[in-house]
Amino acid sequence: MRLNRKYLIGGVAAAFTSTAAIAGMVQPAPVDVDLATFFAGGDMLSARYAPNKNEFIGCGVRKFDDGVGGATAFGFCQAEDAEGERAFCNTDNEDLLDVIEASADYGYVTFTWDEKTGQCLRIGFSNQSFYVPPKVGSNL
């Protein structure tokens, strides 16, 4: 019984120690624009605090009153990486507009586009805790 208690106490201590060691995981994903594969991706936080003045990434939706009781909408995604490669696509596809509108702050953004038309083909967001900025005063 004494031996088991010793292992139990050691295991609990190790669990708290290892939790503290991995708590607050961050996963920076600098913006990458690949003009050969028509792909752009990166997380908004890494782009915002990049050590250069080029990087940005994000998507948006614009809606306008159509004058007859409805609205017309279009969406877009845009990015620029540290090397200055830029990407832009636009869409009026309702499913892709829904994806953009469901995004959250600080997430990872990815999109692809048609080279000839500039239309967005795929838009994705990954909203996870490791993309959120550290709390003020933390040492992360």
N, C-alpha and C positions, 0 to 999 in steps of 0.2 A: 504494500500500500504506500509506503514511504517513497519508494522508487517511482511509482506512478504519479504521485503528487509533485515530485521533483520535475518530471517530464512535463506535466500539465502546466506548472508555473513557468518553466522555461519556454514552452510552446506559446503560451499567452504573451509573454514578454517579446518573443521573436515576432509574433503576429503584429503587435503594436509597433515594433521597430520597423518591420518591413513595410507596413502600411504607411508610416510616416515617410519612408524613403521613396515610395512611388506615388504618394498623394500629389495631386496637382499636375499630372502628366500634361505636357504640352507637345504638340506635334506641328512645328512650323512647316508650311508648304509654300515656299516662294512661288510667285507667278511664273508660269511657263507657257509661252506661246510657240506653237510648232506650226509654221506656215507650210510645211511639207505635208502634214497630215490633217491640217485644218482643225487643230485642237488647242484649246486654252484651258488652263486650270490653275488653281492656287487658292490660298485662303485669304480672306479679307484683312485679317489682323496682321499677317506677315507682310502683305502688300502695304498696309498703312504705315507700318514701322520699318519698312525696308531701308537699308543704308544708302539708298539712291533716290533720286527724284523721279524715276520713271514708273516704277511699279504701281499698278492699280488693277482691280478686277471687280466686276459686279454686273448686275442686271437690273432692269427697271421696266415698269409698265406705265404707259400713258393712256388715259381714257378721255374721250371728248364727247360731249353731247352731240348727237347726230341731228338735232333739230326736229325730230319726229317722235320723241318720247323714248328714245333708246340711247345707246352709246356705241361708239366705235373705239376699238382698242388696238394697240400694238405694243409689242415688247422688244427689248433689245438686250444684248450682253456685250460687254466690251472688256478688253484687257490689254495691258502692256507689260512686258517683262523687263528685267534689268538691262538687257541688251537693246531695248528700244523696239523690239518686234511687237506690232500691234495687231489686235484682232477685234472684229466687230461683226455682229450678226443681228438680224431683226426678224420678227415673226408676228403674225396675226393668228396663229394656230391657238385655239382656245385651250387645248391641253397644255401646251408649253407656257401660255400665259398663267395658267393655274399653278404650274411649277414655280414660276418666278414669284408669284404672289404668296406662295407658301414658304418662301425662304425666310431665314432669320438672320439676325446680326451675327457677325464673326464667323460664318460658316465657310466651308470649302466650296468653291464654285467650279464647275466644269461645263464647257460647251463645245460643240462642233458646228461647223457651218458648211454650206455648199459653196464651193469656190466660184462658180459662175453666177449664182443669184444673190449670194450674201445672206440667204435665208438660214436661220438657225435650224439645225437638224436634231440636236439633242441638247438638253439643258439639265444639269443636275446640281443638287445642293446636298451637302453633308453637314448637318448641324450637330456637333458633338462637343462635349465639355472641353476637350483638349484644344479647341480653337478659340475658346473664350479667354479674354485677357485675365492675367492674375489680379487678385484683389489688391487694392492700394495698401502699401506697407509690407507686402509679402516679399520674400527673397527669391521668388521664382523668376 
